[in-house]
Amino acid sequence: MVAEGVREPELFRRVTGREYDREYGERASARSRGAKFEENLCMNNAALLRSALARLYGYNPEEMVVRNFADEVPGVKGVRVIRLNRTRQVLRDLAAGNEVPHLLIQPQLSLPIELDRSFVEYVAPDFMVLDGRTNIYRPGEMKSFIIREGRADKADLNLTRRQAAAQILALRSECVPYDLAGRVTSAATFIFATPYGLSPAAPFEDVLEGPIREIGRAIEVLRAARRRLESRRQQDGARLEMLYDEIPVSFQESCLGSCIMAGECKKKMAASGRVLGDEIGDLLGEDISLERAVELLGGAEPENPAEREIAERLSDGASILGSGEPGTGRRVA
Amino acid sequence: MIDNSILTARLLAHRDRRAVRVRDRRTVCDDPLIVFGIAPIRVVAEQRVQAIAFGQVGETPQIVVSWNPLSRESANMNPFAEALNDYFQTAISSDQLPRIWLPHPAAVELIDILGYRYRTNSQASDALKRMGAQCRAIIEEAAYNDQQVVMVASELLNRHIVTGQSGVEELHLGALLAWVNSPAGVDPREEADRRSAMPAAAMLDWRDDERVEELRRQAKEESPRGLAARSRIERILTNGAQAEWNLLEEARTAFWALAIPPVSGVDILRSESQRRFADALSTPLNPPTRVHSLGRLMDDYELAFDVAEDREISSDSMSRERARRAGRVVRAEIEQIVQPRSSRKPCTIKLLCDQPVIRIRRGTALKSLNGRVHGIVTDLAEARPGLVRINIDVTKGVRRGDLSSIPRTGDWIDTIIVDLRFRRRQIYGRLRNAAPAIVYQGTLPSPIVRQGGPIDWISIAEALRRS
């Protein structure tokens, strides 16, 4: 879907012929809260944001120069290219040794998926702050997630770290023409909220070597997916929904809650042990169906070494479950 | 790797379309006569409470709502604060175990945030500050493995049953309950799928959430339209909190309907938990942040973990069987008891064990399943192929009555509790007084400069993984 640029609900509708009627995407309440938090930090020439970042980067907040691209080029559609050109101009100035702003709000970057830049993803950090130590910008994210006792929720932080990792890769790519890429470190800056409302907690930097690798791998996978799609289409140029049944399913537990097609893929895998979880899916593999595993559970004779191993494990499991009180290890009445 | 019993249970559940019990003892004691339930609803991504259903489980809950939870107004929380305080006061004064039921971990997180937000908030009323401290005490107690105060319904059920769906799907309390309480003739897979469309994570259904978000704009107006919007928001929130409450009640009923007996010694766990929680309520302390106080807390957690594990392995035969396969429990036959003087030390028990996996070594402390005989392994040697001789020097239980209480063939387990808290606290006290710079100073010693350029640790880790 990413490779095709098709929105998930749209593909779901095209594949199933019906609208997706479950929860999808960020809730309006969460969006509005996030927008309010960002708005609060960026109002009055980003007074709160300047004040928070100045401490971390050794600036005088009153002297920080800010460029807010969301104010300069307002809107959502059709503004990316203009903002991207302006961001590139700032990088060009930086390379030339000219004065550049300390803080860029809503700059625009592009992340090449194909090496020849024939396919790029647009990436927009919430802000980029000039780090005087390395004389390069550092991407940053503002999130309304709260920090308690100096810690953010792990799940919240993980997603944000990946987002920032993509921004670092995009910034490196944008810096290549100006010979600045070597200065871009693997760190990003994060500003989260306190539990007491919309005020920002102290910002912190995080080194993102791991997430950068993850995003790098994801780009490779995306590139490979595009190649595979192209080769399938060579015959008839079929649309994605027409290819849906030909594309191998690799359903995993993590698909649930993260992909709109998870339910459909699960249905396709109904005969596989995968529907009982990744571990059972891996154990049974493609050779032993769920039905066959149930037969082995009922005492069917194993027909090959793989089945024998499963049968032995099921027999052992049954002896554990049967070791308890009468009725335990049995179905719940 | 998936445990064989869980694999089997999941396939059984899938085949029979019913949940399967995977423990035959519970480490929680019976509910006291009155238990207090809390089912909150949060503002998504904001982690603010916008409604709470609370009260005596089994009765109609009281529900408080806030149409504008982002405002500084918090008086709507007062009834909850009063009810929680009344419950704790009554339980403590009548020497009863206070017990709080929560539907799922998302509700626990909200209680944590309430504690964090109000406990020391100078703008909050005394009642809310007290509520914050009590919420903090709930969260602190919930961290102990052997605790008896805080029951998180989804965790409790997931610990005792396995269903015919994946582990990720089981995290949804509604989907989990579908495998326990499906209406007759309904496939639990379909019921679980249907129920999973509704959130069970202390939040409104997304459609209701969108409606509330829309209404909030109108609700800010000082007009009949604003008043109507507020009333509609409150009605939606009340329904949402009631739905979470219903889920909590259903889960609690389902858990007790499993009719799993408690582990032996559960009364000791109850009194320890009750004492610890009463102390936390009467003297609320700041969360530990320094080395000595954190060390004390970690020791307490470790002991609680050991105690709960010991009770479980000693009492629950399924857990014991799992531990046996991991080699931590050995089933052995007594070959000989060497005791020159009856009921006196020295006393050596020689065991013979043919278990394929044995994870004990010289120096491992073992005890008999009934706990009356303890000893230290002094030797392990192959008696003949497939048979290991284990010599145990008995340190406790050398009397004839103790020795004769252990069966000729029986289980020996390694979950001996060693409570070193008193001694460790002395050490932490000295550490605090001496305050060595390497422990307490804010800055770390200067780094050692590496030769040969920067090291890419991730590449090294990947190379090791591939090798």
Interface residues (C-beta under 8 A of the other chain):
Chain A: R22 E23 E26 R27 A28 S29 A30 S32 R33 G34 S144 F145 I146 R148 E149 P195 Y196 G197 E209 G210 R213 E253 S254 L256 G257 G263 V275 L276 G277 D278 E279 I280 L283 L290 A293 V294 L297 G298 R313 L314 D316 G317 A318 S319 I320 L321 S323 G324 E325 G327 T328 G329 R330 R331 V332
Chain B: M1 I2 D3 N4 S5 I6 L7 T8 A9 R10 L11 L12 A13 H14 R15 D16 R18 A19 V20 R21 V22 R23 D24 V43 V44 A45 E46 Q47 L70 R72 D112 I113 Y116 R117 N121 I161 G164 Q165 S166 G167 V168 E169 W179 V180 D193 A197 P199 W206 D209 E210 V212 E213 E214 L258 I260 P261 P287 D316 S317 M318 R320 E321 R322 R325 I458
